[in-house]
């Protein structure tokens, strides 16, 4: 069975309430989200950018860091009552309306235009 965003939110909530005891506060989770985003950035900068891996970074896994970011975002959504499925659907609509021609007409993205 494929994991949907809605199911992921439910599974995180169940895990927090059984294994994790309780949610950290929203502010603490925001800080954790920033930490996890930094760890993700470190890997991407070293893998796709000009920096080389430090010995301590060699075991870091891109997919694990992405999942960590997603996990904390799911926690924050649960804590603040945000249905991420609905929010993402609305975000697609907003971007589609707003950016319908914007990217196609951007010379930086389409040098042949």
C-alpha positions as CSV (number, residue, x, y, z in Angstrom):
1,X,0.0,0.0,0.0
2,X,1.3,3.4,-1.0
3,X,1.8,5.9,1.8
4,X,-0.2,9.1,1.2
5,X,0.5,12.4,2.9
6,X,-2.7,12.0,4.9
7,X,-1.7,8.5,6.0
8,X,1.8,9.8,6.8
9,X,0.3,12.5,9.1
10,X,-1.8,9.8,10.8
11,X,1.1,7.4,11.2
12,X,3.4,10.1,12.7
13,X,0.6,11.1,15.1
14,X,0.2,7.5,16.2
15,X,3.9,7.0,16.6
16,X,4.3,10.2,18.7
17,X,1.5,9.2,21.0
18,X,2.7,5.7,21.5
19,X,6.5,5.6,21.1
20,X,7.4,9.3,21.3
21,X,5.2,10.0,24.4
22,X,4.2,13.4,23.2
23,X,5.0,16.1,20.7
24,X,7.7,18.6,21.4
25,X,6.4,22.1,21.4
26,X,5.8,23.8,18.1
27,X,8.7,26.1,18.7
28,X,11.0,23.2,19.5
29,X,9.9,21.4,16.4
30,X,10.6,24.5,14.3
31,X,14.1,24.5,15.7
32,X,14.5,20.8,14.9
33,X,13.1,21.4,11.4
34,X,15.9,24.1,10.9
35,X,18.5,21.6,12.2
36,X,17.3,18.8,9.9
37,X,17.2,21.2,7.0
38,X,20.8,22.2,7.7
39,X,21.8,18.6,7.7
40,X,20.1,18.1,4.4
41,X,21.8,21.2,3.0
42,X,25.2,19.9,4.1
43,X,24.8,16.7,2.1
44,X,23.5,18.4,-1.0
45,X,26.3,21.0,-0.9
46,X,28.9,18.3,-0.7
47,X,27.3,15.9,-3.2
48,X,26.2,18.4,-5.8
49,X,28.2,21.5,-4.9
50,X,31.9,22.3,-4.7
51,X,32.6,21.2,-1.1
52,X,34.0,17.8,-0.4
53,X,32.7,15.4,2.2
54,X,34.2,15.6,5.7
55,X,35.1,12.2,7.2
56,X,32.1,12.7,9.7
57,X,29.7,13.3,6.8
58,X,30.6,10.2,4.7
59,X,27.9,8.0,6.2
60,X,25.1,10.6,5.8
61,X,22.3,9.5,3.6
62,X,20.4,12.0,1.4
63,X,17.1,10.1,1.6
64,X,17.3,9.8,5.4
65,X,17.9,13.5,5.8
66,X,15.0,14.3,3.5
67,X,12.8,11.9,5.5
68,X,13.9,13.7,8.7
69,X,12.8,17.0,7.3
70,X,9.5,15.5,6.2
71,X,8.9,13.9,9.6
72,X,9.2,17.1,11.5
73,X,7.1,19.0,9.0
74,X,4.4,16.3,9.5
75,X,4.7,16.8,13.2
76,X,4.2,20.6,12.9
77,X,1.3,20.1,10.6
78,X,-0.4,17.8,13.1
79,X,0.3,20.2,16.0
80,X,-1.1,23.2,14.1
81,X,-4.1,21.4,12.6
82,X,-2.9,21.7,9.0
83,X,-4.1,19.0,6.6
84,X,-1.1,18.9,4.3
85,X,-3.0,17.1,1.5
86,X,-5.4,19.9,1.3
87,X,-2.7,22.5,1.7
88,X,-0.6,21.0,-1.1
89,X,-3.6,20.8,-3.4
90,X,-4.3,24.5,-2.8
91,X,-0.7,25.3,-3.3
92,X,-0.7,23.6,-6.7
93,X,-3.7,25.6,-7.7
94,X,-2.1,28.9,-6.5
95,X,1.2,28.2,-8.3
96,X,-0.6,27.1,-11.5
97,X,-2.7,30.2,-11.6
98,X,0.1,32.6,-10.6
99,X,2.9,31.0,-12.7
100,X,1.0,29.9,-15.8
101,X,3.2,32.0,-18.1
102,X,5.8,33.3,-15.7
103,X,8.4,30.5,-16.1
104,X,7.9,30.0,-19.8
105,X,8.6,33.7,-20.4
106,X,11.6,33.8,-18.1
107,X,14.7,34.3,-20.3
108,X,16.9,32.8,-17.5
109,X,15.0,29.5,-17.7
110,X,14.5,29.6,-21.5
111,X,17.5,31.1,-23.1
112,X,16.1,30.4,-26.6
113,X,13.0,32.6,-26.0
